[in-house]
């Protein structure tokens, strides 16, 4: 269940050269990179039945362990949390930042625009990025009103 609740916030890493724990017993509950030696925590993705070619297979990936986060808190946090992504980007050195985003521009498809990547590269905080979405979200809410079957609460 933890993976299911965390996936919406971690899925952006699918557009980056970062391991999401695929090839471990706890996918989408950890994330990391071999050059992110910020703590003693690490995991080693392995090829196997569930994952044929995990990114950074057989390499120690240092990073973050979300398995101990209180599941009730994770369930209650209904917000799409981009801070995991923006924070990790800032922690990497310049060489790893150059290769952070996958070459297929998948991040643009995942997030739905091209400005997000530029905002991350330019060091914009997760809060500022979220604030930049407000006008578009308000416009969307107005547009969708005529299609809603039930009243909003």
N, C-alpha and C positions, 0 to 999 in steps of 0.2 A: 504494500500500500504506500509506503514511503516513496518509492520510485514514481508511483503514479502521481502523487501530490507534488513532488519536486520537478518532474519532467517539464511542465510548462515554463518554469524559470530557467531550467538548465538546457533546454533544447537549442538555444542560440549557439551553444558550443558545437553543434553539428556543423556550423559554418566556420569553425575555427580549428586550428591544429592543437586541440586540447583533448585529453582523454576524459570521457564521462564514465569510466569504470566498465565500459563494455569489455567482455573477456575476463571479468571477475565475478564473484558471487554477489556483488552489490552494484550493478549498473544503475546509473542515474541517482546514486546516493553519495558518490564521491566524484571529484574532478581534479585534474592536475596535469602537470607537464614535467618532463624529465629535467628541465633546467630551472625549475622553480623550487629551489632548496630553501624554503622558508621555515620548515618545521621538520620534526622527526617522522611525521606521518607520510607514508608512501604506499602505493599499491603497484602491482605488476600485471598488466593485461596479458592474457594468454589466448592463443588460438584454441578454439574448441567448437563444440557442437552449436552453441548459441551465437558464437561470433567467429567467423572464418578469418577475418583480417582486422583485428582491432588496431586502432591507431596506437603507435608506440608499443607494439607487441614485444614482450620479453624485456621491456625497459622499466626501470623504477620511475614512477610518476609521483612527484611530490605535489602535495596540494591540500585539499580540504575534504574532511570526512563529515558528512551530514547525517550519518546513521544515528548519532546520539541526539540529534535535534528532537525535541518533544513532538511527537506525532500530532497531538491535538493542536499545538501552535502552528504546525505546518498546514494542517487542515483548515484552520481559521484564517490563515493568511491567503486570502483570495486574490491578492495582487500579483500581477506578473512582475517578478523581481529581477530587474536587469543589473542589479548591483553585483551579483556574482560575476557577470561577464565583464563589466567595466572595471571592477577591482582587480580581477586577474590580469587583464591587459596592462594595467599600470604597474603591476608587480614584476612583469617580465623585462628583461634587458632589451636594448634597442634591436639586437639581431633577431631575437625571438619575436619581437613586435613586427618586424618586417615580414615575417613568415606566419604571423598569427592567423590571418584570414585565409580560408581555402581559396585556391586560385579560380574556382568555378563561380565565384560571387554568390554562393549559396546563402550567405548571410542576408543579402538583399531580398531574396525570396522569403526567407524565414521571418524577417521583421516587416517586410512589406514596403520598404523604401530604400533609397540609396543614401539618405542623409545620416542614418544611424551609424554606419561604418565611419563616416567622416567625423561625426561627433565623438565617437570613441577614440579615434586616432588623435583628434585635437584635444583630448583630455576633458571633455565635458562630463560632468558628474551624472550619475544615474538620475538624480532628482531633476537636474536641468533638462535632461533628455525627455523625461516624462512630462515635464512642464511644456515642452515644445509640441507635445501631442494634443494638448487640451483643446485648442481651437478646432482641429480636425475631428476630435471625438465628439465635441458639441454639435458640429455640423452633421456628423453621422447620426447622432441621436435624433436630431430634428428630421432628417431624411427617413429614418426607419419608422417613425411614429405611425405613419399611415398604413404600414404593413403589420403592425402588432395585432395579435388576436386578443390579447388581454391587456388590461390597464396596468401601467407600471406602478409600483408601490414606492 
